[in-house]
Amino acid sequence: MGAFFTTLLIAVSLSMDAFSLSLAYGMQQMTKKDKILLSVIVGIYHFFMPLIGLNIGSAILKYIIIDISILVCIIFSLIGLEMIVSSIKEKEDKILISLIGFIIFGFSVSIDSFTMGIGLNMINNNYLEVTSIFAIASATFTYLGLLLGNKLNLKYGKYSTILGGSLLIILGIYYLVK
């Protein structure tokens, strides 16, 4: 029971990035299908990234050229800038609401799961159980964030999109300086 509860707490904490960024993402006008697809992609990343971290993470971290914090800052800032520019232009062809945008989003919110995977064997040796819990929690929190973000967008319009983009840039800078 202790290992399961610990795993659940870690899964919720790992899902908070996905939830908070989904709020900003949800301010884009997304279809229900897109919300489900993005949530599933995030869940898949949170399933596999800890396993990758467990198997090869420590070796990769020795040879990585760029600091992960810088990479996260760049990704979040680019997504945030795109949100701000698209809301000002009021263009409908947004890269954020595309498969490529979803894949980038999923990767950016699952980097912490990768690093968690490096110490996964200290949490619980049942890797399938752990990563399944991570995947379900992150997909659920992503979907809830998208729904709440959409409600904010309906109420506050393009200002909420500008706010969401600004928050992503701030979060990117936070990752850089923390």
JOGIHU-V693741 format. One record per helix or strand. SS is the DSSP state (helix for helix, strand for strand). FROM is the first residue (numbers start at 1). TO is the last residue. Records with the same first field share a line. If there is no record, write none. Layout:
# JOGIHU-V693741
SS: FROM-TO  FROM-TO
This chain:
# JOGIHU-V693741
helix: 2-26  32-63  68-89  95-97  99-118  120-123  127-156  158-177
